[in-house]
Amino acid sequence: MEPLPDQFMEFHPIHGINVRLDCSGTQATRVESFANGVCFSKHPLKPGEIFLIEIEDKELGWCGHLRVGLTSRDPRSLEVVPEYSIPDLTDQGDSWVFAITRNHNKIIEEPGAEGQEGGLAGGHRLGQGEAEDGPGGQGDGGGERGGNNKPKTFFTDSHLYIESIRIPRDKLVGRSRPGRYSHILDDLYKTNALPPTARRSRIGVLYVPKGRDLADMHIVINGEDMGASAKGIPAIQPLYAVVDVFAATKCVKIVQVEYGFSSLQTLCRKAIQKHIVHRMAIDWLDLPEALKHYCKYE
C-alpha cells in the first residue's frame, strides 16, 4: 500500500463518564470505579492505519484489563456512551472489541477457517485464553508464560508487515523509564518480555482491506501482530478505534506513528541514541531540556 499521510491521533471528546482527557486529547485516565472508561478515536482510521496506545498507569484491586477494537458507529450518534465495551457496545452491533490479557492474545486459526468471511464475532474473547465473566471479569489466568514470541527479524526489519500493510517499528515497542539499567530493560522490551497488560506496553488496532468492501481487524502488541482477531468486517462505513480503559488499566496515552519521512525531531533522537550507552547519559549533553526529555522517553 502507499505510505499513509501522517495524521495526529487524538481521542474523541465523546467518551465514558469516568474518563478524563488531558489538554492535548492524547491521554485518557479513568478517574473512578472500574467501568465507564470507553474511548474512541477522534477520526475514523484509514485502511492500514494503526491506532497505537501505551499503558501509562495501572490500578490494583480490579480483575480484567484494557479492551481494544473497532466500531462503525460514529461516537456522535450514541445517545449514551456504553458503560462497558463488552458486552454493551458489541451487543449494539457493528462493533468488534476484544479483551487484552496477560497471556493468550495470539489468534489461533481453526482448521478450515481460512477464507471464511464471517470470522470471529464481535464481543468474543481475543485468542484462545480464558473468558472474562461479569463486569469486573474473572482475571486472565495470571500465569507467567510469555505466549508472544518475537520474530528474530525484529532487530533487522524496519517495518512490521501485515499482508500488504507496512507499519514502522520505531514506535511499536515502549521504553523503560530512564535509570541505571534502562539500556538492559529496553532490550528486554524488544524481545517482548514485557507482559501485554503491564505499564509501558504498547497495543495497537488496525484493519486490513480484504476486497469486496470487507476487512480483517488486527491487534499489534509490543511490535508483534496477533493475527486476524475479527474477519469479514464491513469496511464501507468509517471505522473508529475503540479503547476501553477498563479495570486494572487506569491510564493510556496515544503514541504517534510516522509513516512517511521521519521528522527532524525523530532524526535527531535517533542520532543521539545511537551514540550513547544508556539514556541517563543524555543528561550530560548540552541540549535543550525538551529534546533531552524526548530522547529519554520516546
N, C-alpha and C positions, 0 to 999 in steps of 0.2 A: 504494500500500500504506500501511497505517497506520504511523506512526513506530515504530521499534523501541525497546524499553526498553534503556537503556544497560547493557551487560554488561562488566565488567572482563575484558579479554582477557589470558590467560596461556598459556605453553607447557605442554604436558603433561609431568608428571615422568618419563614413559617416552620415551626418545629414544635416538639413536645413541650408541655408547660414546665417541666423541670430542667429544661436546658437553658444555659446562658452562653451567648456567643461573645467573643472578645470584639474589640472595636474594628478589627480587620476582617471579621467574619470567617476566619480560618481556624478558630479553636472553639470547640464545643465542650462545655462542662455540665455534667448533671449535678445539680446542687441539692437535691432532696431525693429520698426514697431510692428505689432500685429501678423504677419504670418511668414512663413518660419522658423517655430520652431519645425519641425518634427524630432524626435529622435527614435532610435531603440536600442534594447538590443544588446550587443556585440556578444552574443552567443544565439543560439536557446534555448527555455525553455524546460525543461523536463516535462513530464506529472505530474501535481500537484505542480509544482514549481512556486512560486509566484514572480513576478517582482514588488517590492514594492517601491514606491517613496513617499517623503514628500514634500509638497509645502513650499518652503523656502521664496519666495517673491512674492508680487502682484504688479500690475501696474494699477493705477486708470485711468479711462477715456475710457476703452475698454469694450465692451459687449461680453460675452462669456468667457469660462474657459477652463481648462485642458481637453484634449481628450486622451483616452487610448484605447488600443485594441491589436489585434494580426495580423500578416501578415505572409504568407508563402513565400513572396518574400525576397530573400537574398538581403540585402541593397547594396551589391557589384554589383548586377545585374541592379541596377537603373541607367539609363543614367543621370537623374537629380532627386534629391530629390523633391517630390511634394511640392508646396507652402502650401497646406492645406492637412491635413489627410482626411478631409471630405469637398468636395467630391472627390478631386483629386486622393488620394491614393485608396480609396474604389472603385472608378469607374474603376480602372485598374484591379479589380478582385482579389480574393484570399486575401482580407484584410477585417477585421471586426473591425471597430473603432467607438467609442461612445463618445458623449459629456457629461461631468460631469456637473451637475447644482447644485444650492444651495438646491433644493428640487427635489422630484420625481425621485430618482435614483433607487428605488426598482422596480424590474421586477414583473409585474402582469400577471400571466398566463391567456391566453384567454381560455374560455371554450372549451374543446375538443382539446386543443393544445398539451396536454401531449402525448409524444411519437412521435410527428411529427419530421422528420429528417431535414426538411428544416429550421425550427426555424426562428429566426429573421434575416433578410437580413442585410448584411454589409452596413454601411452608414446610417442606421436609428437611430433616437434618442434613447437614453437609457431610458427605463422605459416609463411611460405614461405622461410625462410632456410636456411643450410647446416646439415646434421645434425652432431651431436656424436658421434663414434665412439670407442668404447673407454671405459674407466673414467675417464681423465683428459680425454677429449674431444680434438677437433682444432681447438679455437678457434672463434671466431664470426665469422670474416671480417674483424674488426678495422677495417672501413672507418670513415670519418669522416662518412658520410652520416647525417643525422638522419631516420630513417624515420617518426617520430611527429610529425605537425604538430598543434599545439594549436589547437582551435577558437577562433574570435575571441571567443566568448562567455565565455571563461574569466574575464575580469576583471569581468563583469557578473552572471553567474549564480552564485547562492549554493550551488547543488546540481548534482551530476552526475546526469543522468538516464540510466538503462539500462532501457528499456521502462517498466515500472510502478515501478521502484525509484528512490528518491531518496537520494543519499549527500551529506552536507555536504562542500563542497570545502575547508573550512578546514584540514583535516589531510592532504589528499591529496598536497600538494606539500611537499617538505622545505625547509629553510632553510640558508643557508651558516653557517659558524662566524663568530661576531662578529669584526669587523675594520673597517678603514677603508673598505673597498669592499663591505661587507655589503649595503647598500641596492641597489647595482648588481647584485650576484650574485643576490640574491633575485628581482629582476625577470627575470633570465635563467632561473632555475629555473621561474618561472611560464610562460615561453614554451616550456618543455620542451626547452631546450638541453642539459639535463643527460642524459648517456647513462644508459640504464636500469640498467647494471651498475656505475655509479660510486658512490662514497660519497655519502651523503645522499639517494640515490634512494629513492623510496617505491613499494612494489609491494604490491598487494592482490589477494585472490582472494575471490570470492563466487559464489553460484548464484542463478539467476533461475527461478522456477517457470514451467513451460510447460503445465501441465494434465496430467491422466491420470497423476499421480504421477511426472512427469518434470521435468527442469530442465536449463538450459544453464549451463555454467561460464564466467565472465568473469574476465579478468585486467585490472587497472587499474594503469597505470604513470604515475607523476608526474601524476596528475589526468586521464589520458585512458583511456577504455575501449578495449581492444584488440580487442573483438569476442567472439563466442561461440567460445571455444577448445575446447570439448567440448560436444556436443549429445546430448540424449536420455539424460542421466544419471538412473538410478533414484533418486528422492528419497523413497522410502518409509522407508528406513533413515536414521538420523542421519548427517550428513556432517561430517567433521572436516577442518580445513585441514592441508595438508602443506607444510612449509618445509624444503628440503634445503640446509643451509649447506655448499655444495659448492665445491671447487677454489678459485678466486680470491676467492670470497666467504668471509670469515673470521668475521664477527660481524654479527648483526642484532638489532634491538630492535623490540618491538611498539609501534605508535602507536595510542593510544586514540581512538576516534571517538565524538563526541557526536551522537546522533540527535535527542534531544529538546531541551528548553530548555538553553541554554548555562549552564555552571556560573558561579558568581560569579568564580572564578579566571579563567576564559576571558573573561568580560566585562571584567574589569579589564585583562587583557592587551591586548585589542582597543582599549580606550580609550587606554591608554598608547601603543601602537604607532601609533595614528592621529595623535598629536601630536609625534612625534619624527622627525628627519631620517634617522637610522640607529641601529642598535642600540647602538653604543658610547656614545651619549648617555644611555642608560639608567643607566650607572654614576654619572652625576652627580645622579641623582634621589635624594631622601630616601625610599627604600623598603627594606623588608626584603630581605636578600640572596637569600632563597629566591625571592621574587617577581621580583627582577632576573634571576636565572638563568632562570626560567620564561619571562620576556618575551624574553630574548635567544635562547633555543634552540628555543622552540616556535612 
